[in-house]
Each structure stands twice: as structure tokens, then as C-alpha cells.
């Protein structure tokens, strides 16, 4: 596996401090830094990207809290090997249905002979569980996802919305109270060994830039600066936990991030998750859900 450069615990930036460290089940231990100013955030991000300039591209993921792994959504509620294999078989069937649907494939820009990588990335971005994880290459968008909480509106886990998280004023915030913080995770996808049509194949990570891989009728990837990552092991073995590619973790006060992002229209749910009336690719998928045997998450 190609190397990555984890930000060292001794790293010092004005407006930042070491908080502790986070150990993933993959064995990757990453220092966690408190970031208190947007100048410190911009500098720290630049440092991480600079240190990994020879290792690959660095992407962002905003989270409300930390987890012990970075497993894709298809495995979140499936603990047994059998249930995971069954879920992957269902995913492969869905991708096959899409690829053999001439009209749908044409509207999505898929060509005969294309592998399923772009289809899987598209499905992940529009809410169907896959072996990919969502990342972005704009830290404003990543911060938004740590500032807003994912709320389920239905028992069938199909309808969701986002709610701005309540914050504790920093003058009364205990540094151990996680309710007042969010996290910015930075992951490094290794250098390309093969690149085409928005799909970048590295030694053990596949990167799909959905803004390039999909036609412009799919609006959401452009609004979110959307990218997906999929980890693929050597010798055909697949280990989909991407926590081994984490190179930095920044801990930020929700109150600070709320002030930095403000209330601009480009950073609203309406913009980042365009309705089907605007996102024509999304609309086409929703109309074909029953035929394709898929259920996409819808944001209200």
C-alpha cells in the first residue's frame, strides 16, 4: 500500500492545539487538533495537502462525531459475512440493471463496456448503500456536514432532512463536552496508476470525481463538489474500511463554524441537495426506482 503522511502530534499552528489522538480499528492512530480560527484551519489544511503532495489527493469529510472505522454505508447495519455478501450481490444486480437499460444508460453517459465503478459512485452519492464513501474537495461543504445533523423522517429510512445543530456558547463550553464540537476528517487517496473519465485508480483506492464522471444533468455532485472513494486491496482481496487513509482530524466548535459559514444560499440544504425538479438525473432515477429495484434516500 502506498504511503501517507499523517500530521504529526507536535504540529503547531497559531489558533490550534493538540487535543489528543484517535485510534481506528485498522490500527491507524491519528492526532486530533482543536482549531479555533479560520486562519488556523486554512493553514492546517494547506500543511496536510503539502505534506501529502507526493502521496496522492487529499479530500474532506465532515462529521458530527468520530467513529472507530470508516466503513461504507452498505456494511453499517450488516455485521455477519453472509449478510454483507448478500448486500453486495443485491448491489451488483442493481448496477447490472442500470448498465443494461439502454435508455437510462444513455441519459447517464454510460457506454457499453464501461465497468460499474461510475454507477456505484453515482448510487452512493444519491443515497443507495454501496462500498464507497462520500468525500468532498471543498472544506466549506465538509464543514456544513458537521454543522448539520442528519434526521430521519420515516420508519423506512427513506425520507431525511438536515437540522442545524444546537451549540453551547464557547464561553460556557467544557472542552470534553462533544455536543459543542464537530470534526473535519482528511483522507489521502493514493496516486493514480490509471485515470479515465473521472475515475482515478490508485494502488489500493479508487477515486471517482462525479463532476467529471457524470453528465451535468446530475446537479448534486456539482453543488457538493462530490467525490467518492472505494478501497480495494491487493491480490483481489477487498478491505473497504478507509480509516487507514486518514491523515488528519480537526476538531472545531460548532459556534465558530456557524459564524464562518454564515447563511449563504450556496450552503443550504436546498442548494446542496437540489430537488428532483432541478436535478434531472436524480428525477430520472426516482422514476425508475421500482424497475431498478432500488430505494434512494429523499431529502425533504
Steps between C-alpha positions, in 0.01 A plus 500: 500500500630845415617726780313786662629781719298535821513845655742470797378550856766769553356712216441854623293768329387830646135454597533124538601248766535125546189346655595132507502212254251266340576134434304323227447123499723490192788592733538849356549745788449865408552808719193719555550876493276773636467777241377835628534744207434476127858615435625202701264270309617622160864468599457154651318377189777639283761325714328162467465535123861614463636212708306252282572664166700198386261245652169588339197727514361605838121521544271611783221340698293692756357305795306576817711248693784252462462128432742209533491425127410654166297217354270567204125525550425153363666345808361727773215274614644173376730328747522148359701395197192339345288814527779707348538266206124504444498882503781511246317253276194728508719800417657317205153411370389864518811616316444234236140614456617857442777402259268289284226763488594666170286812541603563860866427435505740208350781707768441763784495254587133555641310207506132413806340655524748790555334836265563790728746683321815386157345555595399855636848571182660368280271710700580813472873446123476458443298814513132405735292723822406319864413569602865453511789745413861423768768520532851360786718384362824645540539876206744521266217394669256739454743788130528408457125548645526850282801582172338394353185651351222285138443610283206390136589432360153429507148642622359168818716510414654163417861584757723671573861570784698658467706817753760607659374819445693821822627653613582848651852518876459511531714811315225691615200295696227676770371263391142573136565404470362148162663444675823414745360244524357151779328308673549169659175380765513226571190291777445245419297190819362350657613174340390177621195311212530253270794435207540262163679487508615861609161638845497658635158591775503756691214653229422756241779469267588212394865480195602299459872434128504432513848345708354219363145490131601472331740256389842622138386529611364840510821703573375852866401440577848369322670790690292754836473319422131524756218487479139619781271614508123490778296654613188318770273643779330313478153343125536462434518875264781593518691827258789477587680824664827395618604848853396403504797259419765763784752526350769725210566736396853597259570784305824472242682708157499341454862599817601312411305186150647502649851493758413232246352260224753565169467317596510133256329264767276347542335842140399560329163472304638205825566315701195606208260448309646202142383463414257222340786305849650462719189511387319186729200548363449850144532368566233237629262766201557726261425213678169437541385863250216471640371171858517624414347840658789692386738771671836507509731800285807448567829679198703602 
